[in-house]
Amino acid sequence: MASFKVAVVTAYLTYPVFFNLNGITYSTLFSAIAVNWKGRSWRRSKRKSGLCRRISILGLCGTLYLILWGSTLYYNSYVTTKDGEVVKLRDAVQNFFKSPAWAETKQTFKDLYAFYQIHGFGRIWEQIVESMDPQGESNARRVLGLTDSATQEEITSACRKLSRQWHPDKQKDHKAKKKAQEKFIEIRKSCDVLSDISIKRSERNKSRSQTKDRTEF
């Protein structure tokens, strides 16, 4: 019978020592040596552990395994930006929690909680789906610099104005032209998204109006 405690303690003691030299491999090797040296004993009687105990031990082992892998990835992984710059993963994670994206995420959860306090669980799923912006309407309005209350005329005007402003043919420099082309494509996609949504809503409202008229008749 091998001692799990000896293996875990040895792994945690040796991992920091060999962190820069493939620490997982060396900690595993020293754990095996320690178990073979001090962690073996003869099992005199067979004793079956309960299901809850086995599940708890399995969960603990899995958690420790994920923590080791997570810490290894966190301190040794890198991410590459679109400009080719290499950034450490731990720096990227810290910057994410300081970014506007994280602030928007926190605000979304606050809005959902406020919605839940007013309407309860009955309509919370509908609000969650709307917050996820499945049609891309909120993102399209953000790209065009429009509010949720913008009219169709304002949307059309913004599309024309930004399309002229970011047209790639106006740029002479190669980098500026490439940036303008990416922005122009983003603007055109946003305009198409809002146009499709507007058409579908008009057709849906028209269909509801016709159904209502038939019912009243």
SULDADA-V96683 format. One record per backbone hydrogen bond with DSSP energy under -0.5 kcal/mol. CO is the residue of the C=O (numbers start at 0). NH is the residue of the N-H. Records with the same first field share a line. If there is no record, write none. Layout:
CO=NH / NH
//
This chain:
0=40
1=3
2=6
3=7
4=8
5=9
6=10
7=11
8=12
9=13
10=14
11=15
13=17
15=18
17=20
18=22
21=24 / 25
22=26
23=27
24=28
25=29
26=30
27=31
28=32
29=33
30=34
31=35
32=36
33=37 / 38
34=38
38=2
41=43
46=48
49=53
50=54
51=55
52=56
53=57
54=58
55=59
56=60
57=61
58=62
59=63
60=64
61=65
62=66
63=67
64=68
65=69
66=70
67=71
68=72
69=73
70=74
71=75
72=76
73=89
76=88
78=80 / 86
80=83
84=80 / 86
86=78
87=91
88=92
89=93
90=94
91=95
92=96
94=97
95=98 / 101
98=102
99=103
100=104
101=105
102=106
103=107
104=108
105=109
106=110
107=111
108=112
109=113
110=114
111=115
112=116
113=117
114=118
115=119
118=121
119=122
120=123 / 124
122=126
123=127
124=128
125=129
126=130
127=131
128=133
129=132
132=135
135=139
136=140
137=141
138=142
139=143
140=144 / 145
141=144
146=149
150=154
151=155
152=156
153=157
154=158
155=159
156=160
157=161
158=162
159=163
160=164
161=165
163=166
166=169
167=170
172=176
173=177
174=178
175=179
176=180
177=181
178=182
179=183
180=184
181=185
182=186
183=187
184=188
185=189
186=190
187=191
188=192
189=193
190=194
191=195
192=196
193=197
194=198
195=199
196=200
197=201
198=202
199=203
200=204
201=205
202=206
203=207
204=208
205=209
206=210
207=211
208=212
209=213
210=214
211=215
212=216
//
